[in-house]
């Protein structure tokens, strides 16, 4: 009822004000000067240091300000950025990248191989808090260094000269090129990027960029401004002069700002916006390569009992959940994103195997009784931590009601600011905790690796040697069919047998984009919007 009312009010607002789109914040002149856009994004979270504990702020910043070595375009072809070429040896254990000699930082100084090594070595210090450090573990001795069992000078990375970067891997890694778009493989200027705590990353004088835009201003909790990097090697192809990112605490405020012409792009909005803007050219709906799910802390009783974990999973009605949360959601029973495609077949990865489990309330009650809690008697009250976002609040209330009705167990709800929710999860200080993962690269490993025993994103105490063995075997399996089988086997074990997580739903990304803006791209790996080649 509340959501329908919100949609009606939003539609009435549009009709009364006559505003159907935001207003481009500058009137570009004929020579292209003064082209700027303003983008609304979620609240300020995480560091902007690629070696640190990154979150939404870094992801928004890096898309326009940092060049990775290379990436893949929408056709699956390599797009060279900081590197201009690479070669690999016969057994795929030595990868050599040749950096652009015309690549410069935004102060005009050269980008060197040492700058890439700078991020890597800092990320391998656990004190940096990088959640992506485990993606460096394919490199020789990287994991041992992270665990304090080897010295940094044993790391399998060479920088024989300023423009050559060589990675020595412990064993073949068939998706290594996909990893290169991750933060820990992007450069940070050795002259300034010294620590995640020094503040260099938010200071325009020291937060240098090697991409199309550079940091010009940063005001915590309010906005940050990117200006065109005049030293960028491909500056002639960059049309915008300024991108301003404004922080908002909720999606309704973002939508209101768009309607008022205060922003030109508003991302990840609620489904009510999709309904209100149906048929309008402002509406830009895409598939998110993401999964909303819940972590269960295996160090908390009785969540260490697989029967309890399975019972909770089987007792949740995801169809009903999605009907209440919004039309931009779809039920999912997988960890791997519903819309992630198998690069070999072109089909959705999750559709190529049986669904890991099916909901069954009666069976859930039987399992709970077998675990010693008939009709929920004696079951301890658990707390579910989630961010103070509308979608997550609605989700929490539905889950609380369903588990009470179906299993007669009590789940207490604790809403947290987004940054606090991240910190709670990283610290493992939770019973149940909301998790959302948008793919970092176009491979199921980006999901399945998070449940590995040595993963820096494994916050719930999972330690499954069988699962580790299957996932690790997939990393070096060159046969695509056999590798896909291993990945499906791993997901079935984790989600359909051990029930380490509670998958909830997949999502559409509901965005409002000023129709005067052209050239916005989608990042193939994640589905997120990219503005580096946008124009007005």
C-alpha positions as CSV (number, residue, x, y, z in Angstrom):
1,X,0.0,0.0,0.0
2,X,2.8,2.4,1.0
3,X,4.7,1.8,-2.2
4,X,1.7,2.3,-4.4
5,X,1.0,5.6,-2.7
6,X,4.6,6.7,-3.1
7,X,4.3,5.9,-6.9
8,X,1.1,7.9,-7.2
9,X,2.5,10.9,-5.3
10,X,5.7,10.8,-7.5
11,X,3.6,10.7,-10.6
12,X,1.5,13.6,-9.4
13,X,4.6,15.6,-8.6
14,X,5.8,15.1,-12.2
15,X,2.5,16.2,-13.6
16,X,2.1,19.2,-11.4
17,X,5.6,20.6,-11.9
18,X,5.9,19.6,-15.6
19,X,9.5,18.5,-15.0
20,X,10.1,15.3,-16.9
21,X,13.9,15.4,-16.8
22,X,16.8,17.0,-15.0
23,X,18.6,20.0,-16.5
24,X,22.1,19.8,-17.8
25,X,24.1,22.0,-15.4
26,X,25.9,23.9,-18.1
27,X,25.1,25.2,-21.6
28,X,28.0,23.9,-23.6
29,X,29.4,26.3,-26.2
30,X,30.2,25.3,-29.7
31,X,33.8,24.5,-29.0
32,X,32.9,22.0,-26.3
33,X,33.9,24.2,-23.3
34,X,31.9,24.0,-20.1
35,X,30.3,20.6,-20.5
36,X,29.4,19.2,-17.1
37,X,27.0,16.8,-15.6
38,X,26.0,16.0,-12.0
39,X,25.4,12.4,-10.9
40,X,23.4,11.4,-7.8
41,X,24.9,8.4,-5.9
42,X,24.4,6.8,-2.5
43,X,25.9,7.9,0.7
44,X,29.7,8.5,1.1
45,X,31.3,5.1,2.1
46,X,34.7,3.7,2.2
47,X,38.1,4.9,1.1
48,X,39.2,6.2,-2.3
49,X,42.5,4.3,-2.0
50,X,42.5,1.2,-4.3
51,X,44.6,-0.6,-1.6
52,X,42.1,0.1,1.2
53,X,38.6,-0.8,2.3
54,X,36.7,0.5,-0.7
55,X,33.0,0.8,-1.2
56,X,30.5,2.9,-3.2
57,X,32.6,6.1,-3.2
58,X,35.6,4.5,-4.8
59,X,33.5,2.6,-7.4
60,X,32.0,5.9,-8.5
61,X,35.3,7.7,-8.6
62,X,37.5,5.0,-10.2
63,X,35.2,4.5,-13.2
64,X,36.2,7.9,-14.5
65,X,39.5,8.7,-12.8
66,X,41.6,5.5,-13.0
67,X,42.8,3.4,-15.9
68,X,43.3,-0.3,-15.3
69,X,45.9,-2.1,-17.4
70,X,43.2,-3.4,-19.7
71,X,39.5,-4.3,-19.7
72,X,36.9,-5.9,-21.9
73,X,34.4,-4.0,-24.0
74,X,30.7,-5.0,-24.5
75,X,31.8,-7.3,-27.3
76,X,34.2,-9.2,-25.2
77,X,37.2,-7.7,-26.9
78,X,40.2,-6.3,-25.0
79,X,40.3,-2.6,-24.6
80,X,43.9,-1.5,-23.7
81,X,44.1,1.4,-21.2
82,X,47.2,1.8,-19.0
83,X,48.9,-1.0,-20.9
84,X,49.4,-1.1,-24.7
85,X,50.2,-4.8,-25.0
86,X,50.9,-8.0,-23.1
87,X,52.3,-11.5,-23.6
88,X,52.0,-14.7,-21.6
89,X,54.1,-17.8,-21.5
90,X,52.9,-21.2,-22.6
91,X,51.6,-22.4,-19.3
92,X,50.0,-19.0,-18.4
93,X,52.1,-18.5,-15.3
94,X,54.2,-15.4,-16.5
95,X,52.3,-12.4,-17.7
96,X,54.2,-9.4,-19.0
97,X,52.5,-6.0,-19.6
98,X,54.0,-3.1,-21.5
99,X,52.8,0.2,-20.2
100,X,52.0,3.2,-22.4
101,X,55.0,5.5,-22.5
102,X,52.6,8.5,-22.9
103,X,50.6,7.6,-19.8
104,X,50.9,10.5,-17.3
105,X,49.4,11.2,-13.9
106,X,47.2,14.3,-13.6
107,X,50.2,16.4,-12.4
108,X,52.1,15.5,-15.6
109,X,54.4,13.0,-14.0
110,X,54.8,9.6,-15.7
111,X,52.8,6.5,-14.7
112,X,55.3,3.8,-14.0
113,X,55.3,0.1,-13.1
114,X,56.3,1.0,-9.6
115,X,52.9,2.7,-9.2
116,X,51.1,-0.5,-9.9
117,X,53.4,-2.3,-7.5
118,X,52.7,0.3,-4.9
119,X,49.0,-0.6,-4.7
120,X,49.8,-4.3,-4.7
121,X,52.3,-4.2,-1.8
122,X,50.1,-1.9,0.3
123,X,47.0,-4.1,-0.3
124,X,49.0,-7.1,0.9
125,X,49.3,-5.4,4.3
126,X,46.3,-6.6,6.3
127,X,46.3,-3.2,8.1
128,X,45.1,-1.6,4.8
129,X,41.8,-3.4,5.2
130,X,41.5,-4.3,1.5
131,X,38.6,-6.7,0.8
132,X,40.2,-7.5,-2.6
133,X,43.6,-8.6,-1.3
134,X,42.8,-12.3,-1.9
135,X,42.5,-11.6,-5.6
136,X,46.3,-11.0,-5.5
137,X,46.9,-14.5,-4.1
138,X,47.4,-16.1,-7.6
139,X,50.7,-14.2,-7.6
140,X,53.7,-16.1,-6.2
141,X,54.0,-15.7,-2.4
142,X,51.2,-13.1,-2.2
143,X,49.1,-15.1,0.2
144,X,52.1,-16.0,2.4
145,X,53.1,-12.3,2.5
146,X,49.5,-11.3,3.5
147,X,49.6,-13.9,6.3
148,X,53.0,-12.7,7.6
149,X,54.7,-15.9,6.5
150,X,57.0,-14.4,3.8
151,X,58.8,-11.1,3.1
152,X,57.6,-8.6,0.5
153,X,60.8,-9.0,-1.5
154,X,59.7,-12.6,-2.4
155,X,56.5,-11.3,-4.2
156,X,56.2,-12.6,-7.7
157,X,56.0,-9.2,-9.4
158,X,58.9,-7.7,-11.4
159,X,59.4,-4.1,-12.5
160,X,62.5,-4.4,-14.7
161,X,61.9,-0.8,-16.0
162,X,59.4,2.0,-15.7
163,X,57.2,0.6,-18.5
164,X,57.3,-3.2,-17.9
165,X,55.3,-5.0,-15.3
166,X,55.7,-8.8,-14.9
167,X,53.5,-11.1,-12.8
168,X,54.7,-14.6,-11.9
169,X,51.8,-16.8,-10.8
170,X,52.0,-19.7,-8.5
171,X,49.9,-21.8,-11.0
172,X,47.9,-21.0,-14.1
173,X,45.0,-18.7,-13.6
174,X,42.6,-18.8,-16.6
175,X,40.7,-15.6,-15.6
176,X,43.8,-13.5,-14.7
177,X,43.0,-10.8,-17.3
178,X,39.6,-10.4,-15.7
179,X,41.2,-9.6,-12.4
180,X,43.1,-6.6,-13.8
181,X,40.0,-4.4,-13.4
182,X,40.0,-4.9,-9.6
183,X,41.2,-2.0,-7.4
184,X,44.3,-3.9,-6.2
185,X,45.6,-4.1,-9.7
186,X,45.2,-0.4,-10.5
187,X,48.0,2.1,-9.8
188,X,48.5,4.6,-7.0
189,X,51.2,7.2,-7.3
190,X,54.2,6.1,-5.3
191,X,55.1,9.7,-4.4
192,X,51.9,10.3,-2.5
193,X,50.0,7.1,-1.9
194,X,51.7,6.0,1.3
195,X,48.9,4.8,3.6
196,X,45.2,4.3,3.7
197,X,45.1,6.5,6.8
198,X,47.1,9.5,5.7
199,X,44.3,11.2,3.7
200,X,46.1,11.4,0.4
201,X,43.2,9.9,-1.4
202,X,40.8,12.7,-0.8
203,X,43.2,15.6,-1.2
204,X,43.2,16.9,-4.8
205,X,46.9,17.8,-4.5
206,X,47.9,14.2,-3.8
207,X,45.1,12.1,-5.2
208,X,46.5,11.8,-8.7
209,X,44.6,10.2,-11.5
210,X,45.8,8.3,-14.5
211,X,42.4,8.2,-16.2
212,X,40.3,10.7,-18.1
213,X,39.3,12.8,-15.0
214,X,41.1,14.0,-11.8
215,X,39.8,14.8,-8.4
216,X,39.3,18.6,-8.1
217,X,37.3,18.9,-4.9
218,X,36.0,16.6,-2.2
219,X,33.6,17.6,0.5
220,X,32.8,14.7,2.9
221,X,29.2,13.5,3.0
222,X,28.2,16.1,0.3
223,X,29.9,15.8,-3.0
224,X,33.1,15.4,-5.0
225,X,34.1,17.0,-8.3
226,X,36.1,15.4,-11.1
227,X,37.6,17.6,-13.8
228,X,39.0,16.5,-17.2
229,X,42.6,15.4,-16.9
230,X,44.6,17.4,-19.5
231,X,47.5,15.0,-19.3
232,X,45.4,11.9,-20.2
233,X,46.8,9.9,-23.1
234,X,43.4,9.8,-24.8
235,X,42.2,13.2,-23.8
236,X,41.0,14.0,-27.4
237,X,38.2,11.4,-27.0
238,X,37.0,12.9,-23.7
239,X,34.1,15.3,-24.1
240,X,33.0,16.3,-20.6
241,X,34.9,18.9,-18.6
242,X,33.4,18.2,-15.2
243,X,31.5,15.4,-13.4
244,X,30.1,16.2,-10.0
245,X,29.0,13.3,-7.8
246,X,26.5,14.3,-5.1
247,X,25.8,12.0,-2.1
248,X,22.2,11.2,-1.0
249,X,21.0,9.2,1.9
250,X,18.0,7.6,0.2
251,X,16.7,7.0,-3.3
252,X,13.6,9.2,-2.9
253,X,15.9,12.2,-2.3
254,X,17.9,11.2,-5.5
255,X,14.7,11.1,-7.5
256,X,13.5,14.4,-6.1
257,X,16.8,16.0,-7.0
258,X,16.5,14.7,-10.6
259,X,12.9,16.0,-10.9
260,X,14.1,19.5,-9.6
261,X,16.9,19.6,-12.2
262,X,19.6,19.5,-9.5
263,X,21.2,16.4,-11.0
264,X,21.4,15.0,-14.5
265,X,21.7,11.3,-13.6
266,X,20.2,9.4,-10.7
267,X,21.2,5.8,-10.3
268,X,19.8,2.7,-8.5
269,X,16.4,4.2,-7.8
270,X,13.3,2.4,-6.4
271,X,10.8,0.6,-8.6
272,X,8.2,3.4,-7.9
273,X,10.3,5.6,-10.2
274,X,10.2,2.9,-12.9
275,X,6.4,3.0,-12.7
276,X,6.1,6.8,-12.6
277,X,8.4,7.3,-15.6
278,X,7.1,4.4,-17.7
279,X,7.5,5.3,-21.3
280,X,9.6,8.4,-20.6
281,X,12.9,8.8,-22.4
282,X,14.6,9.6,-19.1
283,X,14.1,6.1,-17.8
284,X,17.1,3.8,-18.2
285,X,16.5,0.3,-16.8
286,X,19.3,-2.2,-16.9
287,X,20.0,-5.7,-15.5
288,X,22.3,-5.5,-12.5
289,X,24.8,-8.3,-12.4
290,X,24.3,-8.5,-8.6
291,X,22.8,-10.6,-5.9
292,X,21.2,-9.5,-2.7
293,X,21.7,-12.1,0.0
294,X,22.3,-12.6,3.7
295,X,25.4,-13.8,5.5
296,X,24.9,-16.2,8.4
297,X,27.7,-16.2,11.0
298,X,28.8,-19.8,11.5
299,X,30.5,-18.8,14.7
300,X,27.1,-18.1,16.3
301,X,24.9,-20.9,17.6
302,X,22.7,-22.4,16.2
303,X,23.8,-21.1,12.8
304,X,26.7,-23.5,12.9
305,X,24.1,-26.3,12.4
306,X,23.5,-26.9,8.6
307,X,19.9,-28.0,9.4
308,X,19.1,-24.6,10.9
309,X,20.7,-22.8,7.9
310,X,18.7,-25.0,5.5
311,X,15.5,-24.5,7.5
312,X,15.8,-20.7,7.3
313,X,16.4,-20.8,3.5
314,X,13.5,-23.1,2.9
315,X,11.1,-21.0,5.0
316,X,11.5,-17.8,3.1
317,X,9.0,-17.1,0.4
318,X,11.0,-15.1,-2.2
319,X,8.1,-14.5,-4.6
320,X,6.1,-12.8,-1.8
321,X,9.3,-10.9,-0.8
322,X,9.8,-9.5,-4.3
323,X,6.2,-8.6,-4.6
324,X,6.5,-6.4,-1.5
325,X,10.0,-5.0,-2.1
326,X,9.4,-3.9,-5.7
327,X,8.9,-4.9,-9.3
328,X,12.6,-4.3,-9.9
329,X,13.5,-7.5,-8.1
330,X,13.3,-11.2,-9.0
331,X,13.7,-14.2,-6.7
332,X,17.0,-16.0,-6.8
333,X,18.3,-19.2,-5.3
334,X,21.9,-18.7,-6.3
335,X,25.0,-16.8,-5.1
336,X,26.2,-16.2,-8.7
337,X,24.2,-13.3,-10.2
338,X,21.1,-14.2,-12.1
339,X,22.1,-12.0,-15.1
340,X,25.8,-13.1,-15.3
341,X,26.4,-14.8,-18.7
342,X,28.7,-17.7,-19.4
343,X,31.3,-16.2,-21.7
344,X,31.6,-19.6,-23.5
345,X,28.0,-20.3,-24.2
346,X,26.4,-16.8,-24.0
347,X,23.7,-18.2,-21.8
348,X,23.0,-17.1,-18.2
349,X,25.3,-19.1,-16.0
350,X,22.7,-20.1,-13.4
351,X,20.4,-21.4,-16.0
352,X,22.9,-24.0,-17.0
353,X,22.5,-26.1,-13.9
354,X,19.7,-27.2,-11.5
355,X,18.4,-24.7,-9.0
356,X,20.3,-25.3,-5.8
357,X,17.2,-25.7,-3.6
358,X,13.5,-25.2,-3.5
359,X,11.4,-23.5,-0.8
360,X,9.4,-25.9,1.4
361,X,8.0,-24.7,4.7
362,X,7.0,-28.1,6.0
363,X,10.5,-29.5,5.4
364,X,11.9,-26.4,7.1
365,X,9.9,-27.1,10.2
366,X,11.0,-30.7,10.2
367,X,14.7,-29.6,9.9
368,X,14.3,-27.2,12.8
369,X,12.7,-29.9,14.9
370,X,15.6,-32.3,14.0
371,X,18.0,-29.6,15.2
372,X,16.3,-29.5,18.6
373,X,13.9,-26.6,18.1
374,X,10.4,-28.1,17.5
375,X,8.0,-25.3,16.5
376,X,10.8,-22.8,17.3
377,X,10.9,-23.7,21.0
378,X,14.1,-22.8,22.6
379,X,15.5,-21.1,19.5
380,X,17.6,-18.1,20.5
381,X,16.7,-14.6,19.3
382,X,19.0,-13.6,16.4
383,X,19.7,-10.1,15.1
384,X,19.7,-9.1,11.5
385,X,21.9,-6.1,10.6
386,X,21.0,-4.2,7.5
387,X,21.6,-0.7,6.0
388,X,19.0,2.0,6.4
389,X,18.0,1.9,2.8
390,X,14.3,1.6,1.8
391,X,14.7,-1.7,-0.1
392,X,16.7,-3.3,2.8
393,X,14.3,-2.1,5.4
394,X,11.3,-3.6,3.5
395,X,13.3,-6.8,3.0
396,X,14.1,-7.1,6.7
397,X,10.5,-6.7,7.8
398,X,9.3,-9.3,5.4
399,X,11.9,-11.8,6.4
400,X,11.2,-11.2,10.1
401,X,7.5,-11.8,9.6
402,X,7.9,-14.9,7.4
403,X,10.3,-16.6,9.8
404,X,8.0,-15.9,12.7
405,X,5.0,-17.2,10.9
406,X,6.7,-20.2,9.3
407,X,9.2,-21.3,11.9
408,X,8.0,-19.4,15.0
409,X,11.5,-17.9,15.5
410,X,12.2,-14.3,16.5
411,X,14.6,-12.2,14.4
412,X,15.4,-8.8,15.8
413,X,16.1,-6.0,13.3
414,X,19.0,-3.6,13.6
415,X,19.2,-0.8,10.9
416,X,22.6,0.7,10.5
417,X,24.2,3.5,8.5
418,X,25.8,2.0,5.4
419,X,29.4,2.5,6.6
420,X,28.5,1.0,10.0
421,X,26.9,-2.0,8.3
422,X,30.1,-2.6,6.3
423,X,32.3,-2.3,9.4
424,X,30.0,-4.7,11.4
425,X,30.2,-7.3,8.6
426,X,34.0,-7.0,8.1
427,X,34.5,-7.5,11.9
428,X,32.3,-10.6,11.9
429,X,30.3,-8.9,14.7
430,X,26.8,-10.1,13.6
431,X,24.3,-13.0,13.6
432,X,22.7,-12.3,10.2
433,X,24.0,-9.5,8.0
434,X,22.8,-8.1,4.7
435,X,25.1,-8.5,1.8
436,X,24.9,-7.2,-1.8
437,X,27.5,-8.2,-4.4
438,X,27.8,-6.6,-7.8
439,X,30.2,-8.5,-10.0
440,X,33.7,-7.0,-10.2
441,X,34.6,-9.1,-13.3
442,X,32.7,-11.2,-15.8
443,X,33.3,-14.6,-14.2
444,X,31.4,-16.7,-11.6
445,X,34.6,-16.8,-9.6
446,X,33.9,-13.2,-8.4
447,X,31.1,-14.7,-6.4
448,X,32.3,-18.1,-5.4
449,X,35.7,-16.9,-4.3
450,X,34.1,-14.9,-1.4
451,X,33.2,-18.1,0.4
452,X,36.8,-19.5,0.2
453,X,38.4,-20.1,3.6
454,X,41.1,-17.6,2.9
455,X,38.9,-15.0,1.3
456,X,39.1,-11.5,2.8
457,X,35.4,-11.2,2.1
458,X,34.6,-14.4,4.0
459,X,33.1,-12.7,7.1
460,X,31.1,-15.6,8.4
461,X,33.6,-18.2,9.4
462,X,33.2,-20.6,6.4
463,X,36.1,-23.1,6.4
464,X,35.2,-25.9,3.9
465,X,38.2,-27.7,2.5
466,X,36.1,-29.6,-0.1
467,X,34.6,-26.3,-1.4
468,X,38.1,-24.7,-1.4
469,X,39.4,-27.6,-3.5
470,X,36.7,-27.4,-6.1
471,X,36.9,-23.6,-6.6
472,X,40.7,-23.7,-6.7
473,X,40.7,-26.5,-9.3
474,X,38.5,-24.3,-11.5
475,X,41.1,-21.5,-11.5
476,X,43.6,-23.6,-13.5
477,X,41.1,-25.6,-15.6
478,X,41.7,-24.6,-19.2
479,X,38.8,-26.6,-20.6
480,X,35.8,-24.2,-20.4
481,X,33.2,-27.0,-20.2
482,X,35.0,-28.8,-17.4
483,X,35.6,-25.5,-15.6
484,X,31.9,-24.6,-15.8
485,X,31.1,-27.9,-14.3
486,X,33.4,-27.3,-11.4
487,X,31.9,-23.9,-10.7
488,X,28.4,-25.3,-10.7
489,X,29.5,-28.0,-8.4
490,X,31.0,-25.5,-6.0
491,X,27.9,-23.4,-5.9
492,X,25.7,-26.4,-5.4
493,X,27.8,-27.5,-2.4
494,X,27.8,-24.0,-0.8
495,X,24.3,-22.9,-1.5
496,X,22.3,-26.1,-2.0
497,X,24.0,-28.4,0.5
498,X,25.7,-26.4,3.2
499,X,23.5,-23.3,2.9
500,X,26.2,-20.9,3.8
501,X,24.2,-17.9,2.6
502,X,20.6,-16.9,2.2
503,X,20.1,-15.8,-1.4
504,X,17.2,-13.4,-1.8
505,X,16.8,-11.6,-5.1
506,X,18.3,-10.3,-8.3
507,X,17.7,-6.7,-9.3
508,X,17.1,-4.3,-12.1
509,X,18.9,-1.0,-12.0
510,X,16.4,1.8,-12.3
511,X,18.1,5.0,-13.5
512,X,17.1,8.4,-14.6
513,X,19.3,10.0,-17.3
514,X,18.9,13.4,-18.9
515,X,18.1,12.7,-22.5
516,X,20.6,15.4,-23.6
517,X,23.4,13.2,-22.4
518,X,24.9,10.7,-24.9
519,X,27.6,8.2,-24.8
520,X,27.0,6.7,-21.4
521,X,28.2,3.1,-21.5
522,X,27.5,0.1,-19.3
523,X,30.4,-1.8,-17.8
524,X,30.0,-5.3,-19.1
525,X,31.3,-7.0,-16.0
526,X,28.9,-5.3,-13.5
527,X,26.2,-3.5,-15.5
528,X,27.1,-0.2,-13.8
529,X,27.1,3.1,-15.8
530,X,30.3,4.6,-17.1
531,X,30.6,8.3,-18.0
532,X,34.1,8.6,-19.3
533,X,33.0,8.9,-22.9
534,X,29.7,10.8,-22.2
535,X,28.8,14.0,-24.1
536,X,26.1,16.6,-24.1
